[in-house]
């Protein structure tokens, strides 16, 4: 059985005849596998590499590392060492596992893994159960390639933040009881998300600031990634300071996070219910709701004592004033709107989170440059998305893959691909920050020149001085 398996593995690669002759008694062979043949884009796939052997090897025996341009790859835990008996032969097994997150839908190929080692010619003290050879022989093996069918995001998914997972939960805690909150008090609301089979970088774009009479100030989230032999899990912890600016009844809206259950292949929601809070006044007293006063119904018809001539005169005066001042007011409104837009683009006017739809391209570039100089890769990924949205004035550019699809710049696309690999592979220090910033700066200047050309072709003023 093992001979048949080894012949199947090696029969498709003539260059491995030396390895086959060195292991003609099935002394060593390699097997690779994945835990699923079909997965969604950005869904976790476990890739396993197993080496079965009965020989002793010299130091330096190693596998080639999986290299995949269209997927993020990261190692899971340490190598596993155990034994397995096949057809009466006991093999020592060395297993390495990797997690793969495919970034594009379609047919995905996992290229063959190579193994290279020299057999040991002297007795092995570390494992006397392994045999040595009379001569120092070279062993080279190569696995078969594997195929994976990657599905796109389901068309009915209701959020731009695509989250494929086997389980996502959300909970909240408060630093102090809400019932004792008074006017002017502040307390910290902590939102805690736990996600299976996801890295925390996929939770970067979640926003928990909603419309409420409580002022809310969010800090940078704490993100934790945990890699284990059976897969990955992550935690996202967000602290939000709530400040009571008025007394009375206030509602904290519900929070709903849509995610795709990869076990049941269905849409689910991780949610927190809405909370109604009675904010006490400065003296610690609860405000009573004001009674509604019903006004008596007025009798139909004209009220007595109104001078009809005076009503006609006032109406004519309002009509004439409106006709005279309407063009002036319209011109003043247009100039005021332009002034507010320029001040906002220069950062002199700050908009509230509820008003701010897109950052100005100048402000987005400044944040991106700061994150790049500080070597903060997760923050840089988030600011790159905000810069891309400002560049194209498109809020739907919510992922690095969408950003790559609209930027027809090969150099920038390469940087974005390496950024994804470093994010998932936990190699932020390997990213080329300076070169990336240089390319972004070049594209940013081209965009500024384009905007200046648009300003030059504005319509002439309505009135000439």
URHU-V286860 format. One record per run of one state. SS is the DSSP state (helix for helix, strand for strand, loop for the rest). FROM is the first residue (numbers start at 1). LEN is the number of residues. If there is no record, write none. Layout:
SS/FROM/LEN ; SS/FROM/LEN
This chain:
loop/1/1 ; helix/2/9 ; loop/11/3 ; helix/14/9 ; loop/23/5 ; strand/28/7 ; loop/35/3 ; strand/38/3 ; loop/41/3 ; strand/44/10 ; loop/54/1 ; strand/55/1 ; loop/56/1 ; strand/57/1 ; loop/58/4 ; strand/62/2 ; loop/64/7 ; strand/71/16 ; loop/87/2 ; strand/89/14 ; loop/103/3 ; strand/106/5 ; loop/111/3 ; strand/114/6 ; loop/120/11 ; strand/131/1 ; loop/132/6 ; strand/138/5 ; loop/143/3 ; strand/146/6 ; loop/152/12 ; strand/164/2 ; loop/166/2 ; strand/168/7 ; loop/175/3 ; helix/178/3 ; loop/181/1 ; strand/182/1 ; loop/183/3 ; strand/186/11 ; loop/197/3 ; helix/200/4 ; loop/204/10 ; strand/214/5 ; loop/219/3 ; strand/222/7 ; loop/229/2 ; strand/231/14 ; loop/245/3 ; strand/248/5 ; loop/253/2 ; strand/255/7 ; loop/262/4 ; strand/266/7 ; loop/273/2 ; strand/275/6 ; loop/281/27 ; helix/308/38 ; loop/346/15 ; helix/361/13 ; loop/374/3 ; helix/377/16 ; loop/393/7 ; helix/400/7 ; loop/407/3 ; helix/410/16 ; loop/426/2 ; helix/428/3 ; loop/431/2 ; helix/433/24 ; loop/457/9
